[in-house]
Amino acid sequence: MRYERNRNLIIMLIIIAGIFVYKIIFSSKNKDRFLDEIRDKDIKSMVSKKYINYDNHNISFLVYGNKDSIVLYKDWWDKVSVGDSIIKPKGTLEIVITNSDKIEKFNYEDKFGLGN
């Protein structure tokens, strides 16, 4: 009886440790992959739509051009309007949103604590 309880406890601890290690390893890889995808985009277009994907963790997106999209952080949401110009040079993590009244710069590095 006591052996079985200790064995179950060890199995539970191994499972918890495995989940913890998995999250550490793969959350870092997912973040790097996400930033690489953003960095690889070359955007010179207009914002045609903003939407929140409720089926995907309520992630906000900007749609530009015909159907391309990019993640828009919630604290950037009110600073971007349909019809604004969006510029993001390939190789950077900064997007610039402009219209006749404003110029807004957003940096994906700042969202991950990578900025200077």
N, CA, C and O atoms as CSV, one atom per row, in Angstrom:
chain,resi,resn,atom,element,x,y,z
A,1,MET,N,N,0.826,-1.191,0.000
A,1,MET,CA,C,0.000,0.000,0.000
A,1,MET,C,C,0.871,1.257,0.000
A,1,MET,O,O,0.675,2.174,-0.798
A,2,ARG,N,N,1.837,1.271,0.917
A,2,ARG,CA,C,2.717,2.434,1.011
A,2,ARG,C,C,3.587,2.563,-0.240
A,2,ARG,O,O,3.823,3.669,-0.727
A,3,TYR,N,N,4.056,1.439,-0.752
A,3,TYR,CA,C,4.866,1.432,-1.975
A,3,TYR,C,C,4.065,2.003,-3.145
A,3,TYR,O,O,4.589,2.785,-3.938
A,4,GLU,N,N,2.809,1.615,-3.247
A,4,GLU,CA,C,1.944,2.096,-4.332
A,4,GLU,C,C,1.728,3.607,-4.229
A,4,GLU,O,O,1.738,4.295,-5.250
A,5,ARG,N,N,1.537,4.129,-3.035
A,5,ARG,CA,C,1.335,5.569,-2.844
A,5,ARG,C,C,2.597,6.341,-3.233
A,5,ARG,O,O,2.511,7.374,-3.897
A,6,ASN,N,N,3.766,5.844,-2.824
A,6,ASN,CA,C,5.029,6.494,-3.194
A,6,ASN,C,C,5.256,6.438,-4.703
A,6,ASN,O,O,5.729,7.401,-5.307
A,7,ARG,N,N,4.918,5.311,-5.298
A,7,ARG,CA,C,5.076,5.165,-6.746
A,7,ARG,C,C,4.169,6.157,-7.472
A,7,ARG,O,O,4.607,6.791,-8.433
A,8,ASN,N,N,2.942,6.304,-7.047
A,8,ASN,CA,C,2.011,7.258,-7.659
A,8,ASN,C,C,2.504,8.690,-7.492
A,8,ASN,O,O,2.380,9.507,-8.405
A,9,LEU,N,N,3.054,8.986,-6.345
A,9,LEU,CA,C,3.590,10.331,-6.103
A,9,LEU,C,C,4.766,10.613,-7.030
A,9,LEU,O,O,4.868,11.701,-7.596
A,10,ILE,N,N,5.641,9.647,-7.182
A,10,ILE,CA,C,6.793,9.820,-8.081
A,10,ILE,C,C,6.329,10.001,-9.522
A,10,ILE,O,O,6.860,10.846,-10.242
A,11,ILE,N,N,5.349,9.220,-9.943
A,11,ILE,CA,C,4.816,9.352,-11.306
A,11,ILE,C,C,4.216,10.735,-11.503
A,11,ILE,O,O,4.443,11.365,-12.536
A,12,MET,N,N,3.453,11.217,-10.527
A,12,MET,CA,C,2.868,12.559,-10.640
A,12,MET,C,C,3.945,13.633,-10.707
A,12,MET,O,O,3.828,14.572,-11.495
A,13,LEU,N,N,4.991,13.512,-9.893
A,13,LEU,CA,C,6.077,14.492,-9.922
A,13,LEU,C,C,6.808,14.472,-11.257
A,13,LEU,O,O,7.190,15.527,-11.765
A,14,ILE,N,N,7.009,13.298,-11.831
A,14,ILE,CA,C,7.661,13.196,-13.147
A,14,ILE,C,C,6.800,13.854,-14.214
A,14,ILE,O,O,7.321,14.558,-15.079
A,15,ILE,N,N,5.490,13.634,-14.167
A,15,ILE,CA,C,4.588,14.253,-15.143
A,15,ILE,C,C,4.606,15.771,-15.006
A,15,ILE,O,O,4.691,16.478,-16.010
A,16,ILE,N,N,4.529,16.275,-13.798
A,16,ILE,CA,C,4.558,17.729,-13.573
A,16,ILE,C,C,5.882,18.319,-14.038
A,16,ILE,O,O,5.896,19.367,-14.685
A,17,ALA,N,N,6.990,17.667,-13.722
A,17,ALA,CA,C,8.301,18.152,-14.168
A,17,ALA,C,C,8.387,18.125,-15.688
A,17,ALA,O,O,8.948,19.040,-16.290
A,18,GLY,N,N,7.842,17.091,-16.313
A,18,GLY,CA,C,7.849,17.000,-17.776
A,18,GLY,C,C,7.067,18.128,-18.415
A,18,GLY,O,O,7.517,18.724,-19.393
A,19,ILE,N,N,5.913,18.421,-17.874
A,19,ILE,CA,C,5.100,19.532,-18.396
A,19,ILE,C,C,5.837,20.856,-18.230
A,19,ILE,O,O,5.841,21.685,-19.140
A,20,PHE,N,N,6.448,21.053,-17.091
A,20,PHE,CA,C,7.201,22.279,-16.830
A,20,PHE,C,C,8.349,22.445,-17.832
A,20,PHE,O,O,8.521,23.525,-18.398
A,21,VAL,N,N,9.116,21.408,-18.050
A,21,VAL,CA,C,10.238,21.461,-18.998
A,21,VAL,C,C,9.722,21.690,-20.418
A,21,VAL,O,O,10.302,22.476,-21.168
A,22,TYR,N,N,8.652,21.020,-20.786
A,22,TYR,CA,C,8.057,21.187,-22.109
A,22,TYR,C,C,7.655,22.646,-22.346
A,22,TYR,O,O,7.948,23.212,-23.399
A,23,LYS,N,N,6.990,23.242,-21.370
A,23,LYS,CA,C,6.560,24.637,-21.519
A,23,LYS,C,C,7.745,25.580,-21.651
A,23,LYS,O,O,7.707,26.510,-22.456
A,24,ILE,N,N,8.785,25.355,-20.880
A,24,ILE,CA,C,9.972,26.216,-20.966
A,24,ILE,C,C,10.606,26.114,-22.345
A,24,ILE,O,O,10.930,27.131,-22.957
A,25,ILE,N,N,10.782,24.910,-22.829
A,25,ILE,CA,C,11.454,24.699,-24.113
A,25,ILE,C,C,10.606,25.216,-25.266
A,25,ILE,O,O,11.102,25.968,-26.105
A,26,PHE,N,N,9.338,24.826,-25.320
A,26,PHE,CA,C,8.532,25.145,-26.484
A,26,PHE,C,C,7.960,26.551,-26.476
A,26,PHE,O,O,7.698,27.090,-27.552
A,27,SER,N,N,7.753,27.174,-25.328
A,27,SER,CA,C,7.292,28.561,-25.346
A,27,SER,C,C,8.390,29.456,-25.899
A,27,SER,O,O,8.097,30.427,-26.597
A,28,SER,N,N,9.629,29.155,-25.605
A,28,SER,CA,C,10.752,29.917,-26.145
A,28,SER,C,C,10.846,29.740,-27.658
A,28,SER,O,O,11.060,30.708,-28.387
A,29,LYS,N,N,10.686,28.507,-28.129
A,29,LYS,CA,C,10.742,28.244,-29.569
A,29,LYS,C,C,9.590,28.916,-30.290
A,29,LYS,O,O,9.782,29.468,-31.374
A,30,ASN,N,N,8.387,28.883,-29.707
A,30,ASN,CA,C,7.235,29.522,-30.327
A,30,ASN,C,C,7.433,31.030,-30.421
A,30,ASN,O,O,7.089,31.641,-31.433
A,31,LYS,N,N,7.988,31.635,-29.367
A,31,LYS,CA,C,8.254,33.072,-29.379
A,31,LYS,C,C,9.259,33.407,-30.478
A,31,LYS,O,O,9.063,34.363,-31.228
A,32,ASP,N,N,10.331,32.625,-30.576
A,32,ASP,CA,C,11.338,32.864,-31.612
A,32,ASP,C,C,10.740,32.698,-33.005
A,32,ASP,O,O,11.029,33.488,-33.903
A,33,ARG,N,N,9.916,31.686,-33.185
A,33,ARG,CA,C,9.288,31.453,-34.486
A,33,ARG,C,C,8.352,32.602,-34.838
A,33,ARG,O,O,8.330,33.064,-35.979
A,34,PHE,N,N,7.575,33.064,-33.854
A,34,PHE,CA,C,6.666,34.186,-34.080
A,34,PHE,C,C,7.453,35.427,-34.503
A,34,PHE,O,O,7.096,36.086,-35.480
A,35,LEU,N,N,8.525,35.747,-33.770
A,35,LEU,CA,C,9.327,36.925,-34.115
A,35,LEU,C,C,9.993,36.767,-35.469
A,35,LEU,O,O,10.107,37.743,-36.211
A,36,ASP,N,N,10.433,35.570,-35.811
A,36,ASP,CA,C,11.021,35.340,-37.140
A,36,ASP,C,C,9.993,35.569,-38.240
A,36,ASP,O,O,10.317,36.133,-39.285
A,37,GLU,N,N,8.748,35.133,-38.011
A,37,GLU,CA,C,7.687,35.353,-39.001
A,37,GLU,C,C,7.409,36.846,-39.174
A,37,GLU,O,O,7.239,37.317,-40.299
A,38,ILE,N,N,7.362,37.583,-38.084
A,38,ILE,CA,C,7.147,39.031,-38.168
A,38,ILE,C,C,8.321,39.684,-38.890
A,38,ILE,O,O,8.123,40.507,-39.784
A,39,ARG,N,N,9.530,39.321,-38.508
A,39,ARG,CA,C,10.744,39.895,-39.094
A,39,ARG,C,C,10.793,39.666,-40.607
A,39,ARG,O,O,11.317,40.504,-41.340
A,40,ASP,N,N,10.259,38.550,-41.074
A,40,ASP,CA,C,10.330,38.181,-42.484
A,40,ASP,C,C,9.318,38.922,-43.359
A,40,ASP,O,O,9.434,38.902,-44.584
A,41,LYS,N,N,8.337,39.570,-42.750
A,41,LYS,CA,C,7.316,40.278,-43.534
A,41,LYS,C,C,7.843,41.616,-44.053
A,41,LYS,O,O,8.569,42.330,-43.360
A,42,ASP,N,N,7.460,41.935,-45.285
A,42,ASP,CA,C,7.742,43.234,-45.892
A,42,ASP,C,C,6.384,43.830,-46.251
A,42,ASP,O,O,5.726,43.369,-47.184
A,43,ILE,N,N,5.967,44.854,-45.510
A,43,ILE,CA,C,4.608,45.379,-45.667
A,43,ILE,C,C,4.653,46.845,-46.077
A,43,ILE,O,O,5.317,47.665,-45.443
A,44,LYS,N,N,3.941,47.153,-47.135
A,44,LYS,CA,C,3.677,48.532,-47.562
A,44,LYS,C,C,2.262,48.499,-48.104
A,44,LYS,O,O,2.041,48.195,-49.276
A,45,SER,N,N,1.307,48.815,-47.246
A,45,SER,CA,C,-0.079,48.620,-47.627
A,45,SER,C,C,-0.997,49.520,-46.794
A,45,SER,O,O,-0.546,50.427,-46.094
A,46,MET,N,N,-2.288,49.238,-46.895
A,46,MET,CA,C,-3.288,49.925,-46.083
A,46,MET,C,C,-4.011,48.907,-45.220
A,46,MET,O,O,-4.193,47.755,-45.613
A,47,VAL,N,N,-4.420,49.347,-44.041
A,47,VAL,CA,C,-5.186,48.495,-43.143
A,47,VAL,C,C,-6.599,48.387,-43.717
A,47,VAL,O,O,-7.299,49.390,-43.859
A,48,SER,N,N,-7.010,47.164,-44.046
A,48,SER,CA,C,-8.347,46.977,-44.619
A,48,SER,C,C,-9.351,46.466,-43.593
A,48,SER,O,O,-10.562,46.553,-43.801
A,49,LYS,N,N,-8.835,45.926,-42.469
A,49,LYS,CA,C,-9.742,45.373,-41.465
A,49,LYS,C,C,-8.975,45.138,-40.169
A,49,LYS,O,O,-7.771,44.879,-40.186
A,50,LYS,N,N,-9.678,45.231,-39.055
A,50,LYS,CA,C,-9.161,44.825,-37.741
A,50,LYS,C,C,-10.154,43.819,-37.193
A,50,LYS,O,O,-11.366,44.000,-37.310
A,51,TYR,N,N,-9.631,42.754,-36.590
A,51,TYR,CA,C,-10.556,41.807,-35.976
A,51,TYR,C,C,-9.885,41.046,-34.847
A,51,TYR,O,O,-8.661,40.957,-34.763
A,52,ILE,N,N,-10.723,40.506,-33.990
A,52,ILE,CA,C,-10.259,39.663,-32.885
A,52,ILE,C,C,-10.684,38.244,-33.200
A,52,ILE,O,O,-11.862,37.974,-33.434
A,53,ASN,N,N,-9.718,37.339,-33.205
A,53,ASN,CA,C,-9.998,35.938,-33.482
A,53,ASN,C,C,-10.361,35.253,-32.164
A,53,ASN,O,O,-9.487,34.804,-31.422
A,54,TYR,N,N,-11.642,35.182,-31.893
A,54,TYR,CA,C,-12.117,34.618,-30.626
A,54,TYR,C,C,-11.837,33.120,-30.522
A,54,TYR,O,O,-11.771,32.575,-29.420
A,55,ASP,N,N,-11.673,32.454,-31.670
A,55,ASP,CA,C,-11.379,31.023,-31.663
A,55,ASP,C,C,-9.907,30.741,-31.390
A,55,ASP,O,O,-9.541,29.593,-31.140
A,56,ASN,N,N,-9.058,31.763,-31.433
A,56,ASN,CA,C,-7.615,31.591,-31.247
A,56,ASN,C,C,-7.127,32.492,-30.117
A,56,ASN,O,O,-6.328,33.399,-30.350
A,57,HIS,N,N,-7.594,32.254,-28.913
A,57,HIS,CA,C,-7.141,32.957,-27.704
A,57,HIS,C,C,-7.386,34.459,-27.760
A,57,HIS,O,O,-6.647,35.222,-27.137
A,58,ASN,N,N,-8.406,34.902,-28.491
A,58,ASN,CA,C,-8.759,36.326,-28.604
A,58,ASN,C,C,-7.604,37.178,-29.126
A,58,ASN,O,O,-7.411,38.307,-28.676
A,59,ILE,N,N,-6.847,36.646,-30.061
A,59,ILE,CA,C,-5.721,37.382,-30.643
A,59,ILE,C,C,-6.263,38.414,-31.627
A,59,ILE,O,O,-7.123,38.104,-32.452
A,60,SER,N,N,-5.751,39.653,-31.536
A,60,SER,CA,C,-6.154,40.740,-32.437
A,60,SER,C,C,-5.273,40.711,-33.680
A,60,SER,O,O,-4.073,40.451,-33.602
A,61,PHE,N,N,-5.890,40.981,-34.827
A,61,PHE,CA,C,-5.162,41.003,-36.093
A,61,PHE,C,C,-5.496,42.261,-36.872
A,61,PHE,O,O,-6.592,42.812,-36.762
A,62,LEU,N,N,-4.523,42.705,-37.667
A,62,LEU,CA,C,-4.727,43.719,-38.698
A,62,LEU,C,C,-4.681,42.994,-40.029
A,62,LEU,O,O,-3.772,42.203,-40.281
A,63,VAL,N,N,-5.645,43.258,-40.866
A,63,VAL,CA,C,-5.625,42.722,-42.224
A,63,VAL,C,C,-5.203,43.870,-43.126
A,63,VAL,O,O,-5.735,44.975,-43.031
A,64,TYR,N,N,-4.253,43.602,-43.991
A,64,TYR,CA,C,-3.770,44.614,-44.921
A,64,TYR,C,C,-3.749,44.012,-46.313
A,64,TYR,O,O,-3.706,42.793,-46.479
A,65,GLY,N,N,-3.779,44.896,-47.322
A,65,GLY,CA,C,-3.848,44.385,-48.690
A,65,GLY,C,C,-5.145,43.626,-48.880
A,65,GLY,O,O,-6.193,44.015,-48.363
A,66,ASN,N,N,-5.063,42.554,-49.618
A,66,ASN,CA,C,-6.275,41.774,-49.884
A,66,ASN,C,C,-6.652,40.847,-48.738
A,66,ASN,O,O,-7.818,40.765,-48.353
A,67,LYS,N,N,-5.649,40.144,-48.191
A,67,LYS,CA,C,-5.990,39.187,-47.140
A,67,LYS,C,C,-4.839,38.864,-46.199
A,67,LYS,O,O,-5.000,38.009,-45.327
A,68,ASP,N,N,-3.698,39.503,-46.335
A,68,ASP,CA,C,-2.584,39.258,-45.420
A,68,ASP,C,C,-2.909,39.866,-44.065
A,68,ASP,O,O,-3.666,40.832,-43.972
A,69,SER,N,N,-2.327,39.289,-43.010
A,69,SER,CA,C,-2.611,39.810,-41.675
A,69,SER,C,C,-1.370,39.749,-40.804
A,69,SER,O,O,-0.405,39.042,-41.094
A,70,ILE,N,N,-1.432,40.515,-39.729
A,70,ILE,CA,C,-0.350,40.567,-38.756
A,70,ILE,C,C,-0.982,40.750,-37.376
A,70,ILE,O,O,-2.016,41.403,-37.237
A,71,VAL,N,N,-0.350,40.170,-36.366
A,71,VAL,CA,C,-0.862,40.282,-34.996
A,71,VAL,C,C,-0.790,41.739,-34.545
A,71,VAL,O,O,0.196,42.433,-34.794
A,72,LEU,N,N,-1.839,42.183,-33.885
A,72,LEU,CA,C,-1.907,43.529,-33.336
A,72,LEU,C,C,-2.166,43.398,-31.842
A,72,LEU,O,O,-3.215,42.895,-31.439
A,73,TYR,N,N,-1.240,43.836,-31.029
A,73,TYR,CA,C,-1.422,43.718,-29.585
A,73,TYR,C,C,-2.563,44.601,-29.108
A,73,TYR,O,O,-2.824,45.665,-29.669
A,74,LYS,N,N,-3.231,44.143,-28.069
A,74,LYS,CA,C,-4.427,44.832,-27.565
A,74,LYS,C,C,-4.171,46.296,-27.207
A,74,LYS,O,O,-5.039,47.141,-27.425
A,75,ASP,N,N,-2.993,46.607,-26.663
A,75,ASP,CA,C,-2.736,48.002,-26.297
A,75,ASP,C,C,-2.420,48.867,-27.519
A,75,ASP,O,O,-2.297,50.085,-27.391
A,76,TRP,N,N,-2.290,48.261,-28.693
A,76,TRP,CA,C,-2.115,49.015,-29.934
A,76,TRP,C,C,-3.450,49.201,-30.656
A,76,TRP,O,O,-3.548,50.024,-31.567
A,77,TRP,N,N,-4.470,48.452,-30.263
A,77,TRP,CA,C,-5.746,48.364,-30.975
A,77,TRP,C,C,-6.371,49.732,-31.258
A,77,TRP,O,O,-6.743,50.006,-32.399
A,78,ASP,N,N,-6.492,50.587,-30.258
A,78,ASP,CA,C,-7.163,51.878,-30.419
A,78,ASP,C,C,-6.330,52.894,-31.202
A,78,ASP,O,O,-6.843,53.949,-31.574
A,79,LYS,N,N,-5.071,52.597,-31.453
A,79,LYS,CA,C,-4.194,53.524,-32.152
A,79,LYS,C,C,-4.137,53.258,-33.653
A,79,LYS,O,O,-3.454,53.972,-34.388
A,80,VAL,N,N,-4.857,52.230,-34.109
A,80,VAL,CA,C,-4.855,51.854,-35.522
A,80,VAL,C,C,-6.285,51.863,-36.034
A,80,VAL,O,O,-7.196,51.368,-35.370
A,81,SER,N,N,-6.476,52.435,-37.235
A,81,SER,CA,C,-7.808,52.504,-37.835
A,81,SER,C,C,-7.774,51.910,-39.236
A,81,SER,O,O,-6.746,51.915,-39.914
A,82,VAL,N,N,-8.924,51.401,-39.648
A,82,VAL,CA,C,-9.057,50.951,-41.033
A,82,VAL,C,C,-8.785,52.152,-41.934
A,82,VAL,O,O,-9.290,53.247,-41.683
A,83,GLY,N,N,-7.995,51.949,-42.973
A,83,GLY,CA,C,-7.626,53.027,-43.884
A,83,GLY,C,C,-6.250,53.604,-43.609
A,83,GLY,O,O,-5.698,54.298,-44.462
A,84,ASP,N,N,-5.676,53.335,-42.435
A,84,ASP,CA,C,-4.314,53.782,-42.131
A,84,ASP,C,C,-3.325,53.044,-43.025
A,84,ASP,O,O,-3.582,51.925,-43.469
A,85,SER,N,N,-2.202,53.685,-43.276
A,85,SER,CA,C,-1.109,53.020,-43.983
A,85,SER,C,C,-0.301,52.214,-42.983
A,85,SER,O,O,-0.131,52.627,-41.836
A,86,ILE,N,N,0.196,51.067,-43.415
A,86,ILE,CA,C,1.044,50.233,-42.576
A,86,ILE,C,C,2.337,49.938,-43.338
A,86,ILE,O,O,2.318,49.500,-44.488
A,87,ILE,N,N,3.452,50.191,-42.665
A,87,ILE,CA,C,4.769,49.962,-43.259
A,87,ILE,C,C,5.594,49.140,-42.273
A,87,ILE,O,O,5.692,49.477,-41.094
A,88,LYS,N,N,6.182,48.059,-42.773
A,88,LYS,CA,C,7.087,47.242,-41.972
A,88,LYS,C,C,8.163,46.692,-42.893
A,88,LYS,O,O,7.914,45.775,-43.675
A,89,PRO,N,N,9.374,47.263,-42.797
A,89,PRO,CA,C,10.455,46.766,-43.645
A,89,PRO,C,C,10.859,45.345,-43.250
A,89,PRO,O,O,10.873,44.996,-42.069
A,90,LYS,N,N,11.183,44.542,-44.243
A,90,LYS,CA,C,11.658,43.185,-43.991
A,90,LYS,C,C,12.937,43.247,-43.160
A,90,LYS,O,O,13.805,44.088,-43.394
A,91,GLY,N,N,13.037,42.349,-42.191
A,91,GLY,CA,C,14.219,42.294,-41.345
A,91,GLY,C,C,14.092,43.070,-40.053
A,91,GLY,O,O,15.004,43.049,-39.226
A,92,THR,N,N,12.964,43.763,-39.864
A,92,THR,CA,C,12.758,44.523,-38.630
A,92,THR,C,C,11.570,43.958,-37.863
A,92,THR,O,O,10.817,43.128,-38.373
A,93,LEU,N,N,11.421,44.421,-36.644
A,93,LEU,CA,C,10.256,44.055,-35.831
A,93,LEU,C,C,9.422,45.286,-35.506
A,93,LEU,O,O,8.649,45.277,-34.548
A,94,GLU,N,N,9.571,46.338,-36.291
A,94,GLU,CA,C,8.843,47.584,-36.065
A,94,GLU,C,C,7.859,47.820,-37.197
A,94,GLU,O,O,8.204,47.697,-38.372
A,95,ILE,N,N,6.613,48.164,-36.826
A,95,ILE,CA,C,5.639,48.589,-37.823
A,95,ILE,C,C,5.342,50.070,-37.593
A,95,ILE,O,O,5.355,50.563,-36.465
A,96,VAL,N,N,5.078,50.753,-38.688
A,96,VAL,CA,C,4.725,52.171,-38.641
A,96,VAL,C,C,3.324,52.298,-39.225
A,96,VAL,O,O,3.042,51.826,-40.326
A,97,ILE,N,N,2.461,52.942,-38.463
A,97,ILE,CA,C,1.081,53.184,-38.883
A,97,ILE,C,C,0.935,54.686,-39.084
A,97,ILE,O,O,1.241,55.470,-38.186
A,98,THR,N,N,0.468,55.084,-40.263
A,98,THR,CA,C,0.337,56.520,-40.546
A,98,THR,C,C,-1.003,56.826,-41.206
A,98,THR,O,O,-1.615,55.986,-41.866
A,99,ASN,N,N,-1.419,58.046,-40.998
A,99,ASN,CA,C,-2.476,58.667,-41.790
A,99,ASN,C,C,-2.178,60.154,-41.773
A,99,ASN,O,O,-1.115,60.555,-41.301
A,100,SER,N,N,-3.073,60.976,-42.269
A,100,SER,CA,C,-2.782,62.411,-42.366
A,100,SER,C,C,-2.636,63.079,-41.005
A,100,SER,O,O,-2.069,64.168,-40.918
A,101,ASP,N,N,-3.136,62.451,-39.934
A,101,ASP,CA,C,-3.110,63.055,-38.605
A,101,ASP,C,C,-2.101,62.463,-37.637
A,101,ASP,O,O,-1.858,63.041,-36.577
A,102,LYS,N,N,-1.508,61.326,-37.974
A,102,LYS,CA,C,-0.667,60.655,-36.977
A,102,LYS,C,C,0.404,59.787,-37.614
A,102,LYS,O,O,0.313,59.388,-38.775
A,103,ILE,N,N,1.411,59.512,-36.816
A,103,ILE,CA,C,2.427,58.506,-37.118
A,103,ILE,C,C,2.640,57.731,-35.826
A,103,ILE,O,O,3.058,58.298,-34.817
A,104,GLU,N,N,2.354,56.448,-35.860
A,104,GLU,CA,C,2.527,55.576,-34.695
A,104,GLU,C,C,3.568,54.519,-35.030
A,104,GLU,O,O,3.534,53.926,-36.108
A,105,LYS,N,N,4.495,54.283,-34.105
A,105,LYS,CA,C,5.490,53.225,-34.277
A,105,LYS,C,C,5.287,52.186,-33.182
A,105,LYS,O,O,5.170,52.516,-32.002
A,106,PHE,N,N,5.247,50.926,-33.600
A,106,PHE,CA,C,5.088,49.819,-32.672
A,106,PHE,C,C,6.209,48.822,-32.916
A,106,PHE,O,O,6.563,48.533,-34.059
A,107,ASN,N,N,6.759,48.303,-31.832
A,107,ASN,CA,C,7.887,47.393,-31.960
A,107,ASN,C,C,7.576,46.084,-31.242
A,107,ASN,O,O,7.311,46.072,-30.040
A,108,TYR,N,N,7.611,44.995,-31.984
A,108,TYR,CA,C,7.342,43.676,-31.403
A,108,TYR,C,C,8.412,43.272,-30.400
A,108,TYR,O,O,8.134,42.495,-29.488
A,109,GLU,N,N,9.630,43.784,-30.550
A,109,GLU,CA,C,10.695,43.484,-29.585
A,109,GLU,C,C,10.317,43.999,-28.204
A,109,GLU,O,O,10.585,43.333,-27.204
A,110,ASP,N,N,9.701,45.168,-28.134
A,110,ASP,CA,C,9.309,45.736,-26.829
A,110,ASP,C,C,8.308,44.831,-26.110
A,110,ASP,O,O,8.315,44.758,-24.882
A,111,LYS,N,N,7.451,44.146,-26.860
A,111,LYS,CA,C,6.446,43.276,-26.255
A,111,LYS,C,C,7.056,42.030,-25.622
A,111,LYS,O,O,6.454,41.412,-24.744
A,112,PHE,N,N,8.269,41.664,-26.079
A,112,PHE,CA,C,8.937,40.494,-25.535
A,112,PHE,C,C,10.098,40.858,-24.638
A,112,PHE,O,O,10.891,39.990,-24.274
A,113,GLY,N,N,10.219,42.141,-24.269
A,113,GLY,CA,C,11.288,42.558,-23.383
A,113,GLY,C,C,12.667,42.483,-24.015
A,113,GLY,O,O,13.673,42.328,-23.323
A,114,LEU,N,N,12.704,42.597,-25.352
A,114,LEU,CA,C,13.974,42.489,-26.054
A,114,LEU,C,C,14.557,43.842,-26.426
A,114,LEU,O,O,15.703,43.939,-26.863
A,115,GLY,N,N,13.758,44.881,-26.248
A,115,GLY,CA,C,14.216,46.222,-26.647
A,115,GLY,C,C,15.324,46.740,-25.747
A,115,GLY,O,O,15.596,46.192,-24.679
A,116,ASN,N,N,15.957,47.812,-26.210
A,116,ASN,CA,C,17.086,48.394,-25.450
A,116,ASN,C,C,16.627,49.126,-24.231
A,116,ASN,O,O,17.448,49.667,-23.490
